[in-house]
Amino acid sequence: MKDLEEAIIKAGLEEKVELLHFIDAFSDELDQYPQIVMKIENMEIGIPAVCFGEEVIVEDKIDIEKIVQALKELS
């Protein structure tokens, strides 16, 4: 995750870092995202996955470039 944080800072998106909240598969906080939980349980998405709300940004592996691009597109 340090690489992701460094890439976000390098892209000049420091203010968006606080929008990120990391929740692991065993966290009670995952209950806040029932559609994501259902997709994981139904094997519709692979883990690890990075989601912004209910939107899946990357799955099966952490693609830092895709995550940074998605952050750039957030308004």
C-alpha positions as CSV (number, residue, x, y, z in Angstrom):
1,M,0.0,0.0,0.0
2,K,3.0,2.3,0.4
3,D,3.5,2.1,-3.3
4,L,-0.1,3.2,-3.9
5,E,0.3,6.1,-1.5
6,E,3.5,7.2,-3.2
7,A,1.9,7.0,-6.6
8,I,-1.1,9.1,-5.5
9,I,1.2,11.8,-4.0
10,K,3.4,11.8,-7.2
11,A,0.2,12.4,-9.3
12,G,-0.6,15.4,-7.1
13,L,-3.7,13.9,-5.6
14,E,-2.8,14.1,-1.9
15,E,-6.1,15.6,-1.0
16,K,-7.8,12.5,-2.4
17,V,-5.8,10.1,-0.2
18,E,-8.2,10.8,2.7
19,L,-11.1,9.5,0.5
20,L,-9.5,6.1,0.6
21,H,-10.5,3.7,3.3
22,F,-9.0,0.3,3.3
23,I,-11.3,-2.5,4.5
24,D,-10.1,-6.1,4.5
25,A,-12.3,-9.1,3.8
26,F,-12.8,-9.8,7.5
27,S,-13.7,-6.3,8.6
28,D,-17.2,-5.6,10.0
29,E,-17.1,-2.4,7.9
30,L,-17.5,-4.5,4.8
31,D,-21.2,-4.8,5.8
32,Q,-21.6,-1.2,4.6
33,Y,-21.2,-2.4,1.1
34,P,-23.7,-5.3,0.6
35,Q,-23.5,-5.2,-3.2
36,I,-19.7,-5.7,-3.1
37,V,-20.1,-8.5,-0.5
38,M,-22.6,-10.2,-2.8
39,K,-20.3,-9.9,-5.8
40,I,-17.5,-11.5,-3.8
41,E,-19.7,-14.3,-2.5
42,N,-21.0,-15.0,-6.0
43,M,-17.5,-15.0,-7.4
44,E,-18.4,-12.1,-9.7
45,I,-15.3,-10.2,-8.7
46,G,-11.9,-11.5,-7.6
47,I,-10.0,-10.4,-4.5
48,P,-8.1,-8.4,-3.7
49,A,-10.4,-5.8,-5.1
50,V,-10.3,-2.0,-5.0
51,C,-13.7,-0.3,-4.9
52,F,-14.8,3.2,-4.6
53,G,-18.2,2.9,-2.9
54,E,-20.0,0.2,-4.9
55,E,-17.8,0.7,-8.0
56,V,-15.1,-1.9,-8.6
57,I,-12.0,-0.3,-9.9
58,V,-9.6,-3.2,-10.0
59,E,-9.8,-6.9,-9.0
60,D,-7.6,-9.9,-8.7
61,K,-4.5,-7.7,-8.4
62,I,-3.7,-4.2,-7.3
63,D,-3.2,-2.0,-10.4
64,I,-1.8,1.2,-9.1
65,E,-2.2,3.1,-12.4
66,K,-5.9,2.2,-12.6
67,I,-6.5,3.4,-9.1
68,V,-4.7,6.7,-9.6
69,Q,-6.6,7.2,-12.9
70,A,-9.9,6.6,-11.1
71,L,-8.9,9.1,-8.4
72,K,-8.2,11.7,-11.0
73,E,-11.7,11.1,-12.4
74,L,-13.4,11.6,-9.0
75,S,-15.0,15.1,-8.8
